[in-house]
Every structure is written in structure tokens, then in C-alpha cells.
């Protein structure tokens, strides 16, 4: 108990030091990298055998994914989450002056998922007396649920992150994450890693977020959960933003 007050005070001081001025830093880093060259690549030759092999490999992969998808959809009666729609309004805070709005929606259909999130970060700038903000559109165009059982889902996917500020830069983003469901789905959680890349060798954002969830209600096929977790984001290899997040998940399955 004697160490509790100094520990809490040190934590508050740390939050205050790292939580100031991130919005301006992120915008400046984004602008400085928006014209960092125009990478080009190409090889106009050697297309014959390579193209034939690529077509064969694509055809074989397509057949395998169709069979995998059919197998997963046949498990719908025992694994209801295989076909589901999730709406996830989330908010976050990094004391003393950073806040998140993280509305998100995900559709699941057997092997495939699609996920869209708006990442809106706000900062209360006491020195200038105004609220600063920035946002990104995070669209996972395709995610593959390569593990899809009743208690566990593990997925990987790719898509794009578009900065809704400055030069509106767009970057490739991939994800790896999973969900855990216990006690007939009444208790669960999730863990996710996001990595944003560009062909300039830039790392616009890294993120890891985690949550626990508890079922609050069920109405026919709709379930509602309360969530609590944490989020850490690192922008342009230099600017850290992190804090607690909470909200709800509405899952129709």
C-alpha cells in the first residue's frame, strides 16, 4: 500500500508527458512523407512461363478456398458466429487530453470477413484553447478466418488505411487477430495487431488492441456485449498514443 500512491502519481505524470501534442506531430510526419518519392517497379519480360504457372496456382488456390468455404458454412448450426454481423461502437481515452472514437463494423461469412473502422483521435490543446483532431479510414477488404471453431476464431487480412487529413495518403494495411468465446459465448475477448506499410519504406502506423467482453442481453438472434480493453498506436515510427477503450458489441448471428 505504501507504494500505491507513488506508483499512481508516476503513472499520471507519464501520461501527461507522453500525451501532449501528438495530433500536430502525426500531421507533420504524414505531410513530410506524402512526397517521399514515387517508387516504381516493373519487369516487362519473362511473362510466358511465369504467367502460366501463376494462372495454374491461382486456379488451384481458388478450388481449395471454395471447398474450405463450403466446409465452414456447413458448420453454421454448431458455430453460429460463422455467419454474423458485428457493430462495435468503441471509445477510448489517454489521460489527460487524448480521446478516441472507434466505430467499427465487421461482416463474417464462413472463411471470409470484411471489416471497416473509423479511427478518430482528438486532443484537447489547453495552450491553444481548442480541440485538435485527425481521422483514418481503416478498411480490411478481405480477411481469412483460417481458424474458425466454436470457442476460437483466428483471422488474417489485408486492406487499406486512408488518412482523412493533410494529403489524404493511402497505405496498405494488414491485420492478424483472433476472438475467444467462453461459457456459451457469454464471456470472451479479442486481440488484434495492425501494420501499415508503404512502398517508400515508411511505417505510418502500428497498432495492437485487446479487449474482454461480457454478454449483457440476448434478443432472438441479436446479442449485446459490454467491452473493456486497451489500445496502443505508434505513428511514423516515433509518435506513441495509447490508452483504455470501452464500448459495446452488437452481434447478429
ABEGO torsion letter per residue (X at the ends): XAAAAAAAAAAAAAAAAAABGAAAAAAAAAAAAAAAEBBBBEBABGAAAAAAAAAAAAAAAAAAAAAAAAAAAAAAAABAAABBBBBBBBBBBBOAABBBBBBBBBBBBEABBBBBBBBBBBBBBAAAGBBBBBBBBBBBABBBBABBBAABBBBBBBBBBBBBBEAGBBBBBBBBBBBBBBGGGABBBBBBBBBBBBAAGBBABBBBBBBBBBBABBBEABBBBBBBBBBBBBBGGABBBBEBBBEBBBBBX
